[in-house]
Amino acid sequence: MSVTVLVPDETGVRALSRVEGVRPVRYEPGQPLPAEAAEAEVIVPRFLQTTDPGEVFAQLPALKYVQLLSAGAERFVGAVPEGVLLSTCRGAHGGSTAEWAIGALLSIYRDFPAFERARQEGRWDFHATDTLQDKKVLVVGAGDLGEQFRRRLEPFDATATMVGRTARPGVHGVDELPELLGGFDAVLVVVPLTERTTGLVDAAFLARMRDGAVLVNAARGPVVDTDALLAELRSGRLRAALDVTEPEPLPEGHPLWTAPGLFITPHVAGSCTGHTERAYAVVAAEVARYARGERPVNAVTGDY
């Protein structure tokens, strides 16, 4: 007997149709669920969906497993019914987000925004810039995204030092951050949003960073204290690159729009060509494990 899986788009239907023992059924987010919802054991919520997941789960009496299309699970932790598995899409978006982080650092060090402003104004603004070469980057978050970033950084003759939740060979523990922060040219934050990481980058964290350092947030907006970051940017002591903000979307007139030394993009690090196909490749592998009676490798544990 096959496992019924609700998926939000035709790409998902095609990807899961190739998985043995799985019957994918299309549903339309925001619309009444199809009749097959009564027997569906698995649902794949739409990427970055805005509907309340609890309302959907309540309509699925046979639900046993929620498979996300995103690496972040903060909207679903605590919303999934007790006893129902929750698995992320870790491994799908790390490469593209790491690519964004490299691009953001290059834009800051090579002064690309200033050159673009000069082009728009018709000015030949010749000046020397900084370089990514020889920079030391502290990577806070030693999961897939952090490793993908390190692999892309090293060919630029720069180095990455990894920080994880706990220390292990080649990775520092998060408790070592106070002593580490002052020794790096840039700090990349790629942690999941949890109670522990909300406000992790606060005034004390930023104060420990060396003068002229760059903060890069490719995690979630609430990981960084916006007011504390604004104070450092306005003083000119630090620079930053943000793909995520708090609040988000960033409203018109917010002081981050005009803060000096800031490179900002609208949460697009993982939104690029092929991201849906990469996500469903991970989803298909995870659902295949479930259909075989195995535990998904990206299953979220209690200490997510």
Rosetta silent file (secondary structure, phi, psi, omega in degrees, C-alpha in Angstrom):
SEQUENCE: MSVTVLVPDETGVRALSRVEGVRPVRYEPGQPLPAEAAEAEVIVPRFLQTTDPGEVFAQLPALKYVQLLSAGAERFVGAVPEGVLLSTCRGAHGGSTAEWAIGALLSIYRDFPAFERARQEGRWDFHATDTLQDKKVLVVGAGDLGEQFRRRLEPFDATATMVGRTARPGVHGVDELPELLGGFDAVLVVVPLTERTTGLVDAAFLARMRDGAVLVNAARGPVVDTDALLAELRSGRLRAALDVTEPEPLPEGHPLWTAPGLFITPHVAGSCTGHTERAYAVVAAEVARYARGERPVNAVTGDY
SCORE:     score description
SCORE:     0.000 S_00000001
   1 L     0.000  133.902 -175.602    0.000    0.000    0.000 S_00000001
   2 L   -84.807  157.515  178.077    1.413    3.383   -0.979 S_00000001
   3 E   -90.134  125.407  178.432    1.909    6.382    1.294 S_00000001
   4 E   -83.460  127.395 -177.976   -0.236    9.389    0.334 S_00000001
   5 E  -124.024  124.049  175.678    1.761   12.633    0.304 S_00000001
   6 E   -86.395  126.473  179.907    0.181   16.071   -0.159 S_00000001
   7 E  -127.211  149.080 -170.500    2.373   18.398   -2.220 S_00000001
   8 L   -91.045    2.710 -177.021    1.743   22.064   -3.116 S_00000001
   9 L  -158.439  168.957 -177.935    2.851   22.132   -6.770 S_00000001
  10 H   -70.481  -28.852  176.277    3.378   20.110   -9.926 S_00000001
  11 H   -60.466  -41.378  177.708    7.145   20.004   -9.443 S_00000001
  12 H   -66.142  -39.795  178.057    6.534   18.097   -6.242 S_00000001
  13 H   -60.015  -46.068 -179.150    4.088   15.741   -7.922 S_00000001
  14 H   -64.311  -43.890 -177.036    6.659   14.908  -10.608 S_00000001
  15 H   -64.653  -42.965 -176.206    9.504   14.453   -8.127 S_00000001
  16 H   -83.050  -15.897  175.589    7.566   12.186   -5.769 S_00000001
  17 H   -64.945  -21.866 -179.529    5.921   10.193   -8.557 S_00000001
  18 L   -88.113   -2.129 -177.929    9.328    8.588   -9.073 S_00000001
  19 L   -93.548  123.072 -178.782    9.542    7.426   -5.442 S_00000001
  20 L   -63.334  135.991  176.763    8.542    3.806   -4.890 S_00000001
  21 L    80.357   13.467 -176.897    5.685    3.305   -2.455 S_00000001
  22 E  -125.143  137.524  175.775    4.555    6.949   -2.584 S_00000001
  23 E  -119.106   99.867  179.287    1.380    8.470   -4.025 S_00000001
  24 E   -78.246  138.414  178.282    1.707   12.258   -4.407 S_00000001
  25 E  -128.304  126.906 -179.319   -1.510   14.306   -4.412 S_00000001
  26 E   -75.104  136.203  169.448   -1.559   17.969   -5.364 S_00000001
  27 L  -128.471  159.045 -178.529   -3.219   20.469   -3.030 S_00000001
  28 L  -108.514  111.156 -179.684   -3.628   24.209   -3.441 S_00000001
  29 L   -54.529  134.054 -179.765   -2.376   26.223   -0.438 S_00000001
  30 L    88.887   -8.108  179.497   -5.137   28.423    0.937 S_00000001
  31 L  -111.241  163.050  176.521   -7.863   26.312   -0.707 S_00000001
  32 L   -55.098  141.526 -179.153   -9.895   23.381    0.699 S_00000001
  33 L   -72.241  151.329  178.409   -7.832   20.210    0.855 S_00000001
  34 L   -68.787  166.087 -178.172   -8.598   17.372   -1.585 S_00000001
  35 H   -59.013  -30.384 -179.003  -10.519   14.303   -0.460 S_00000001
  36 H   -65.226  -11.086  179.133   -7.245   12.348   -0.245 S_00000001
  37 H   -60.489  -26.922 -178.535   -6.304   14.491    2.776 S_00000001
  38 H   -63.397  -26.022 -178.475   -8.261   12.064    4.948 S_00000001
  39 H  -113.012    1.440 -175.506   -5.637    9.363    4.324 S_00000001
  40 L   -70.681  123.757  176.349   -2.520   11.515    3.829 S_00000001
  41 L   -89.355  -21.961 -172.608    0.333   10.562    6.142 S_00000001
  42 E  -131.568  140.654  170.728    2.696   13.219    4.789 S_00000001
  43 E  -132.016  141.454  174.540    2.357   16.873    3.809 S_00000001
  44 L  -109.701  103.377  178.079    4.910   19.150    2.165 S_00000001
  45 L   -65.456  151.879  178.951    4.068   22.772    3.077 S_00000001
  46 L   -63.792  145.614  179.784    4.691   25.404    0.435 S_00000001
  47 L   -59.119  127.896  178.705    8.102   27.116    0.563 S_00000001
  48 L    54.085   38.082 -179.104    7.966   30.210    2.806 S_00000001
  49 L   -66.356  155.988 -178.252    4.213   29.808    3.212 S_00000001
  50 L  -112.456   -8.974  179.137    2.323   32.379    5.269 S_00000001
  51 L   -72.565  156.811  179.392   -0.761   30.387    6.292 S_00000001
  52 L   -72.167  115.472 -176.685   -1.045   29.045    9.841 S_00000001
  53 H   -63.375  -30.789 -178.980    0.293   25.460    9.635 S_00000001
  54 H   -61.283  -34.085  179.273   -1.755   24.380   12.635 S_00000001
  55 H   -65.661  -37.031  178.969   -4.995   25.031   10.755 S_00000001
  56 H   -72.541  -45.145 -177.690   -3.896   22.716    7.938 S_00000001
  57 H   -60.251  -32.723 -178.461   -2.602   19.967   10.243 S_00000001
  58 L   -65.465  -17.967 -179.788   -5.953   19.870   12.057 S_00000001
  59 L   -94.919    7.940 -175.480   -7.568   18.730    8.801 S_00000001
  60 L  -120.353   86.122 -174.534   -5.234   15.734    8.410 S_00000001
  61 L   -65.366  -24.010 -177.597   -6.389   12.900   10.696 S_00000001
  62 L  -100.602    9.086 -173.203   -3.772   10.426    9.421 S_00000001
  63 L   -61.178  129.850  177.505   -0.823   12.859    9.517 S_00000001
  64 L  -128.195  -12.815 -169.945    2.467   11.314   10.647 S_00000001
  65 E  -158.371  128.481  175.609    5.151   13.383    8.949 S_00000001
  66 E  -112.712  119.477 -179.319    5.677   17.006    7.817 S_00000001
  67 E  -110.252  116.952 -176.562    8.450   17.495    5.249 S_00000001
  68 L   -85.117  156.290  172.504    9.593   21.086    4.724 S_00000001
  69 L   -95.874   -2.618 -178.634   10.966   22.684    1.569 S_00000001
  70 L  -115.276  158.172  175.992   13.064   25.056    3.687 S_00000001
  71 L   -79.388  -28.364  178.334   16.077   24.504    5.925 S_00000001
  72 L   -83.412  139.257 -177.302   14.540   26.695    8.626 S_00000001
  73 L  -123.140   14.138 -171.672   11.815   25.136   10.772 S_00000001
  74 L   -61.795  -29.395 -179.949   11.018   27.936   13.222 S_00000001
  75 L   -76.950  -13.451 -173.740    7.429   28.367   11.995 S_00000001
  76 L  -111.706  -24.833  176.920    6.715   24.671   12.482 S_00000001
  77 L   -62.729  123.163 -177.073    8.502   23.727   15.704 S_00000001
  78 L    92.707  -17.983  179.461    5.727   23.600   18.293 S_00000001
  79 L   -97.269  -19.190  179.614    2.995   23.730   15.643 S_00000001
  80 L   -77.972  133.548 -179.031    3.308   20.106   14.522 S_00000001
  81 L   -56.936  150.545  179.673    1.005   17.752   16.483 S_00000001
  82 L   -58.097  134.913  179.472    2.633   15.583   19.114 S_00000001
  83 L    88.179   -4.958  179.132    4.053   12.387   17.679 S_00000001
  84 L   -95.740  130.556  177.946    4.283   13.765   14.113 S_00000001
  85 E   -67.757  145.604  173.040    7.725   13.837   12.504 S_00000001
  86 E  -129.691  125.900 -178.418    9.107   17.145   11.220 S_00000001
  87 E  -129.403  138.889  179.979   11.976   17.146    8.727 S_00000001
  88 L   -91.748  178.579  178.599   13.776   20.084    7.123 S_00000001
  89 L  -106.126   35.593  178.943   15.237   20.498    3.653 S_00000001
  90 L   -54.866  131.375 -178.772   18.785   20.850    4.903 S_00000001
  91 L   106.803  -15.019 -177.905   21.204   20.424    2.014 S_00000001
  92 L   -87.993  -38.937 -170.299   19.016   22.015   -0.657 S_00000001
  93 L  -112.495   -1.405 -177.490   19.678   25.725   -0.190 S_00000001
  94 H   -61.411  -40.170 -178.346   23.070   25.836    1.528 S_00000001
  95 H   -63.788  -46.547 -177.785   25.023   26.246   -1.705 S_00000001
  96 H   -69.937  -35.770  178.141   23.026   29.199   -3.017 S_00000001
  97 H   -70.000  -38.769  175.151   22.969   30.930    0.373 S_00000001
  98 H   -62.679  -39.094  176.780   26.716   30.445    0.744 S_00000001
  99 H   -60.388  -42.663  177.137   27.130   31.917   -2.729 S_00000001
 100 H   -60.238  -43.579 -178.471   25.137   34.975   -1.604 S_00000001
 101 H   -62.391  -40.750  176.142   27.379   35.388    1.439 S_00000001
 102 H   -62.504  -45.592  179.845   30.500   35.298   -0.737 S_00000001
 103 H   -61.942  -39.555  179.223   28.926   37.836   -3.097 S_00000001
 104 H   -63.640  -44.245  178.648   27.951   40.113   -0.222 S_00000001
 105 H   -64.639  -41.401  177.103   31.486   40.108    1.168 S_00000001
 106 H   -61.881  -41.657  179.725   32.929   40.766   -2.282 S_00000001
 107 H   -60.631  -41.067 -179.376   30.485   43.650   -2.780 S_00000001
 108 H   -71.817  -50.079 -175.784   31.550   45.226    0.502 S_00000001
 109 H   -68.536  -36.945 -178.983   35.291   44.669    0.194 S_00000001
 110 L   -92.580    3.612  171.871   35.507   45.620   -3.488 S_00000001
 111 L    62.619   35.080 -178.893   33.117   48.580   -3.019 S_00000001
 112 H   -58.657  -41.273  179.197   30.750   47.523   -5.814 S_00000001
 113 H   -58.886  -38.887  179.569   27.794   49.624   -4.538 S_00000001
 114 H   -66.256  -39.824  178.714   29.910   52.810   -4.690 S_00000001
 115 H   -66.986  -35.916  178.026   31.050   52.030   -8.216 S_00000001
 116 H   -67.873  -39.768  176.443   27.433   51.388   -9.280 S_00000001
 117 H   -62.010  -41.208  179.291   26.332   54.724   -7.803 S_00000001
 118 H   -64.519  -39.478  177.909   29.143   56.437   -9.701 S_00000001
 119 H   -60.816  -44.415 -179.513   28.088   54.711  -12.931 S_00000001
 120 H   -63.567  -29.142 -179.892   24.526   55.941  -12.496 S_00000001
 121 H   -92.934   -1.471  179.145   25.856   59.458  -11.959 S_00000001
 122 L    71.854   31.002 -179.628   28.282   59.250  -14.888 S_00000001
 123 L  -108.900  138.433  174.018   31.387   59.623  -12.694 S_00000001
 124 L   -90.978   90.859 -171.306   34.695   57.789  -13.184 S_00000001
 125 L   -95.449   70.269  179.949   35.302   57.092   -9.483 S_00000001
 126 L   -70.124  125.334  171.213   38.725   55.467   -9.539 S_00000001
 127 L  -161.663  150.917  177.312   39.855   54.346   -6.094 S_00000001
 128 L   -71.929  153.944 -179.088   41.572   51.366   -4.534 S_00000001
 129 L  -126.895  175.177  171.291   39.453   48.923   -2.536 S_00000001
 130 L   -78.090 -177.506 -179.488   39.830   46.257    0.093 S_00000001
 131 L  -145.354  152.718  175.099   39.980   42.559   -0.874 S_00000001
 132 L   -75.545  -20.583  179.993   38.571   39.259    0.309 S_00000001
 133 L   -58.592  137.155  175.931   42.041   37.742    0.056 S_00000001
 134 L    71.290    5.193  178.396   43.660   36.914    3.409 S_00000001
 135 L   -76.183  147.914  176.166   40.494   37.698    5.352 S_00000001
 136 E  -108.955  121.552 -176.040   39.628   35.597    8.385 S_00000001
 137 E  -115.507  128.435  174.678   35.917   34.800    8.669 S_00000001
 138 E   -93.238  122.855 -176.685   34.227   33.394   11.768 S_00000001
 139 E  -106.380  109.165 -179.126   31.270   31.208   10.747 S_00000001
 140 E   -93.169   99.454 -173.177   28.644   30.904   13.485 S_00000001
 141 L   128.397  101.585 -171.789   26.711   27.813   12.451 S_00000001
 142 L  -104.779   31.845  177.118   28.629   24.696   11.467 S_00000001
 143 L   -89.386 -154.643 -177.434   25.894   22.875    9.553 S_00000001
 144 H   -57.280  -46.735 -176.677   25.456   22.389    5.823 S_00000001
 145 H   -63.617  -44.208  179.031   25.349   26.097    5.017 S_00000001
 146 H   -60.736  -41.743  179.331   28.452   26.885    7.039 S_00000001
 147 H   -68.415  -38.556  177.050   30.391   24.080    5.375 S_00000001
 148 H   -62.071  -39.218  178.057   29.196   25.152    1.936 S_00000001
 149 H   -64.589  -46.260 -178.978   30.428   28.674    2.701 S_00000001
 150 H   -59.341  -41.763 -179.484   33.844   27.465    3.842 S_00000001
 151 H   -62.282  -34.411  179.680   34.263   25.412    0.661 S_00000001
 152 H   -82.883  -26.295 -177.290   33.545   28.500   -1.469 S_00000001
 153 H   -75.033  -40.923 -171.405   35.606   30.887    0.648 S_00000001
 154 H   -60.599  -34.295  175.750   38.921   29.066    0.640 S_00000001
 155 H   -63.964  -14.506  175.838   39.607   29.451   -3.125 S_00000001
 156 H   -86.667   10.635 -178.186   39.646   33.228   -2.493 S_00000001
 157 L    61.410   34.421  172.907   42.699   32.671   -0.251 S_00000001
 158 L  -116.451  166.840 -176.387   40.615   33.491    2.810 S_00000001
 159 E  -126.003  149.547  178.203   40.023   31.270    5.840 S_00000001
 160 E  -120.851  135.835  173.128   36.952   30.187    7.798 S_00000001
 161 E  -115.489  127.222 -170.386   36.789   29.193   11.444 S_00000001
 162 E   -96.086  142.692  175.379   33.673   27.255   12.402 S_00000001
 163 E  -128.093  125.226  177.856   31.516   27.625   15.519 S_00000001
 164 E  -117.820 -178.044 -179.500   28.808   25.109   16.380 S_00000001
 165 L   -61.157  -41.045  176.732   26.430   24.554   19.260 S_00000001
 166 L  -131.720  155.331 -178.651   29.018   22.349   20.934 S_00000001
 167 L   -72.103  145.504  174.069   32.736   21.889   20.335 S_00000001
 168 E  -156.600  171.667 -178.457   34.005   18.998   18.238 S_00000001
 169 L   -54.040  123.368  179.433   37.109   18.383   16.138 S_00000001
 170 L    82.997   -0.477 -177.524   37.546   21.364   13.807 S_00000001
 171 E  -135.444  128.248  174.902   34.611   23.248   15.326 S_00000001
 172 E   -80.492  155.577  174.504   34.549   25.622   18.294 S_00000001
 173 E   -84.477  153.924 -178.106   31.632   25.659   20.712 S_00000001
 174 H   -61.973  -24.581  178.623   29.275   28.639   20.900 S_00000001
 175 H   -67.709  -13.581  179.021   30.436   29.220   24.477 S_00000001
 176 H   -89.084   -3.925 -175.730   33.812   30.259   23.030 S_00000001
 177 H   -54.046  -45.469 -177.937   32.348   33.173   21.039 S_00000001
 178 H   -54.548  -36.492 -179.721   33.287   35.929   23.521 S_00000001
 179 H   -81.989  -24.650 -174.843   36.958   35.040   23.181 S_00000001
 180 H   -84.652  -36.193 -165.710   36.833   34.423   19.422 S_00000001
 181 H   -55.465  -36.246 -175.493   34.934   37.433   18.054 S_00000001
 182 H   -73.752   -5.334 -174.552   37.722   39.979   18.262 S_00000001
 183 H  -102.063   13.831 -172.359   40.077   37.975   16.074 S_00000001
 184 L  -130.032  150.331  178.831   38.190   38.049   12.769 S_00000001
 185 L   -78.450  -28.190 -179.175   37.648   40.377    9.818 S_00000001
 186 E  -147.552  151.469  176.511   34.085   39.162    9.258 S_00000001
 187 E  -127.379  118.533  177.540   31.476   37.135   11.133 S_00000001
 188 E  -100.652  127.859 -179.848   28.916   35.106    9.169 S_00000001
 189 E  -108.657  118.925 -178.085   25.804   34.027   11.087 S_00000001
 190 L  -137.983   44.931  179.868   24.000   30.958    9.684 S_00000001
 191 L   -93.691  155.541  172.224   22.231   29.474   12.704 S_00000001
 192 L   -70.481  156.090  177.594   18.594   28.310   12.829 S_00000001
 193 L   -85.009  113.792  177.820   16.160   30.593   14.632 S_00000001
 194 L  -136.979  179.123  175.334   15.405   29.120   18.067 S_00000001
 195 L   -60.207  -35.609 -178.614   14.877   30.424   21.578 S_00000001
 196 L   -70.715  -34.393 -173.489   18.639   30.113   22.105 S_00000001
 197 L   -95.867  -11.705  176.335   19.627   32.030   18.988 S_00000001
 198 L   -62.333  123.076 -178.186   17.031   34.824   19.098 S_00000001
 199 L    73.557   14.426  178.907   19.021   37.955   19.906 S_00000001
 200 L   -54.753  -44.822 -179.893   22.317   36.039   19.822 S_00000001
 201 E   -89.797   85.209 -178.466   23.978   38.957   18.018 S_00000001
 202 L  -106.037 -170.411 -177.224   23.316   41.609   20.654 S_00000001
 203 H   -59.741  -38.905 -179.728   25.202   44.724   21.726 S_00000001
 204 H   -67.038  -42.341  177.174   27.762   42.683   23.676 S_00000001
 205 H   -57.776  -51.055 -177.348   28.381   40.351   20.711 S_00000001
 206 H   -65.122  -37.195 -179.548   28.887   43.294   18.352 S_00000001
 207 H   -63.613  -27.265 -179.897   31.105   45.164   20.813 S_00000001
 208 H   -79.778  -16.465  177.889   33.502   42.208   20.850 S_00000001
 209 L   -69.900  146.858 -177.246   33.960   42.305   17.068 S_00000001
 210 L   -70.091  154.942  178.407   37.116   44.079   15.929 S_00000001
 211 L   -57.885  133.757  178.953   36.963   47.614   14.535 S_00000001
 212 L    84.467   -0.083 -178.385   36.113   47.596   10.822 S_00000001
 213 L   -72.252  163.114 -178.612   34.740   44.055   10.863 S_00000001
 214 E  -116.397  126.674  172.279   31.762   42.969    8.761 S_00000001
 215 E   -94.956  130.531  177.875   28.713   41.188   10.154 S_00000001
 216 E  -120.930  118.209  178.583   26.896   38.970    7.617 S_00000001
 217 E  -109.186  107.681  174.231   23.453   37.650    8.563 S_00000001
 218 L  -116.678   22.627 -178.907   22.158   34.859    6.329 S_00000001
 219 L   -96.936 -101.643  174.474   20.183   33.229    9.140 S_00000001
 220 L  -140.209  151.791 -174.898   16.965   34.933   10.273 S_00000001
 221 H   -55.052  -46.673 -176.532   16.328   38.557   11.175 S_00000001
 222 H   -65.996   -7.915  175.429   15.595   38.072   14.909 S_00000001
 223 H   -65.749  -27.466 -177.885   19.021   36.499   15.433 S_00000001
 224 E  -108.536  134.529  173.325   20.425   40.054   15.313 S_00000001
 225 L   -75.467  107.592 -174.076   19.400   42.901   17.628 S_00000001
 226 H   -60.421  -44.273 -178.520   18.508   45.553   15.043 S_00000001
 227 H   -63.542  -40.242  179.200   18.921   48.542   17.371 S_00000001
 228 H   -65.321  -40.266  178.692   22.339   47.338   18.529 S_00000001
 229 H   -66.349  -42.603  178.464   23.466   46.839   14.931 S_00000001
 230 H   -57.856  -40.439  179.621   22.194   50.281   13.917 S_00000001
 231 H   -61.206  -41.854 -179.828   24.232   51.861   16.700 S_00000001
 232 H   -70.212  -39.372  178.836   27.421   50.189   15.441 S_00000001
 233 H   -65.225  -43.278 -178.732   26.714   51.079   11.802 S_00000001
 234 H   -66.309  -30.601  177.785   26.009   54.703   12.622 S_00000001
 235 H   -74.819  -17.646 -177.814   29.232   54.966   14.578 S_00000001
 236 L    82.493    4.057 -177.021   31.122   53.665   11.547 S_00000001
 237 L   -76.538  -35.881 -179.991   32.898   51.014   13.625 S_00000001
 238 L  -122.958  160.199  169.762   31.286   48.021   11.892 S_00000001
 239 E  -120.694  167.983 -177.254   29.820   47.217    8.481 S_00000001
 240 E  -153.438  156.266  171.038   27.177   44.624    7.690 S_00000001
 241 E  -129.953  125.436 -177.193   25.467   42.575    4.994 S_00000001
 242 E  -125.897  127.809  168.016   21.898   41.413    5.653 S_00000001
 243 L  -101.349  -12.047 -179.673   19.684   39.135    3.610 S_00000001
 244 L  -133.393  149.580 -176.421   17.214   38.975    6.506 S_00000001
 245 L  -138.696  165.248  171.818   15.957   41.695    8.821 S_00000001
 246 L  -131.831  106.470    9.938   13.885   42.300   11.905 S_00000001
 247 L   -81.272  169.247  177.300   11.236   43.387   11.068 S_00000001
 248 L  -144.680  131.836   -2.711   10.724   41.651    7.718 S_00000001
 249 L   -61.889  152.144  179.937    9.739   42.774    5.168 S_00000001
 250 L   -71.642  120.289 -174.949   11.600   45.948    6.053 S_00000001
 251 L   -74.242  157.438  176.095    8.989   48.747    6.058 S_00000001
 252 L   -56.990  136.825  178.261    9.337   52.027    4.211 S_00000001
 253 L    85.282   -3.410  179.527   11.203   54.600    6.269 S_00000001
 254 L   -64.732  141.392 -176.804   12.959   52.063    8.521 S_00000001
 255 H   -62.181  -20.353  176.701   16.391   53.336    9.624 S_00000001
 256 H   -62.890  -29.926 -178.516   18.162   50.290    8.170 S_00000001
 257 H   -59.302  -33.019 -174.889   17.397   51.629    4.675 S_00000001
 258 H  -112.673   10.036 -179.743   19.715   54.610    5.231 S_00000001
 259 L   -67.875  138.512  178.672   22.247   53.120    7.635 S_00000001
 260 L   -73.283  153.938  174.968   25.867   53.613    6.515 S_00000001
 261 L    67.501   26.959 -175.018   28.088   50.667    5.710 S_00000001
 262 E  -122.800  128.873  171.522   25.194   48.317    5.018 S_00000001
 263 E  -107.121  126.284 -173.773   24.589   45.952    2.088 S_00000001
 264 E  -137.336  139.276  175.285   21.044   44.608    2.151 S_00000001
 265 L  -132.040  155.409 -171.422   18.939   42.234    0.032 S_00000001
 266 L   -87.571   62.377  176.955   15.276   41.173    0.516 S_00000001
 267 L    55.664   55.166 -176.173   15.672   37.568    1.775 S_00000001
 268 L  -118.879    6.066 -173.457   16.732   36.221   -1.605 S_00000001
 269 L   -56.412  -39.066 -179.693   19.873   34.227   -0.760 S_00000001
 270 L   -96.172   -1.634 -175.781   18.200   30.898   -1.458 S_00000001
 271 L   -95.707   92.614 -178.149   15.830   32.166   -4.150 S_00000001
 272 L  -151.720  174.648 -177.964   17.566   31.471   -7.423 S_00000001
 273 L   -52.019  130.177  174.909   17.360   29.295  -10.516 S_00000001
 274 L    84.786    2.023 -175.122   16.820   25.632   -9.687 S_00000001
 275 H   -66.496  -33.769 -179.932   16.038   26.089   -5.996 S_00000001
 276 H   -68.365  -42.736  179.257   12.720   24.231   -6.265 S_00000001
 277 H   -64.476  -40.288  177.928   14.282   21.261   -8.044 S_00000001
 278 H   -65.105  -38.734  179.125   17.105   21.097   -5.488 S_00000001
 279 H   -64.406  -45.277 -177.412   14.595   21.218   -2.665 S_00000001
 280 H   -71.108  -22.253  173.216   12.475   18.421   -4.091 S_00000001
 281 H   -64.317  -41.648  176.317   15.540   16.243   -4.600 S_00000001
 282 H   -68.336  -44.601 -179.939   16.056   16.379   -0.829 S_00000001
 283 H   -58.312  -45.930 -179.003   12.330   15.967   -0.170 S_00000001
 284 H   -60.390  -41.280  179.581   12.132   12.897   -2.411 S_00000001
 285 H   -66.081  -40.166  179.978   15.062   11.264   -0.621 S_00000001
 286 H   -67.920  -44.593  179.670   13.546   11.985    2.792 S_00000001
 287 H   -65.623  -35.300  177.176   10.067   10.750    1.830 S_00000001
 288 H   -61.883  -40.518  177.488   11.614    7.617    0.297 S_00000001
 289 H   -62.130  -45.337  179.382   13.261    6.871    3.636 S_00000001
 290 H   -60.137  -44.054 -178.876    9.947    7.300    5.415 S_00000001
 291 H   -62.677  -27.815  177.596    8.178    5.028    2.908 S_00000001
 292 L   -85.653   -0.086 -179.250   10.817    2.348    3.618 S_00000001
 293 L    87.212   13.798  179.904   10.173    2.636    7.341 S_00000001
 294 L   -99.584  162.042  177.881   13.347    4.612    8.026 S_00000001
 295 L   -84.869  132.525  176.591   13.722    7.873    9.927 S_00000001
 296 L   -58.623  139.952 -175.998   14.350   10.969    7.750 S_00000001
 297 L   -71.648  -22.685  179.294   17.934   12.160    8.189 S_00000001
 298 L   -97.379   17.673 -179.097   16.833   15.796    8.558 S_00000001
 299 E   -57.789  133.795 -179.533   14.281   15.024   11.272 S_00000001
 300 L   -79.028  129.948  178.572   14.037   17.885   13.764 S_00000001
 301 L   -98.298  174.610 -176.901   14.899   16.926   17.324 S_00000001
 302 L   -62.860  -24.161 -178.078   13.762   18.582   20.534 S_00000001
 303 L  -102.110   26.688  175.789   16.898   20.731   20.743 S_00000001
 304 L   -50.798    0.000    0.000   16.535   22.212   17.211 S_00000001
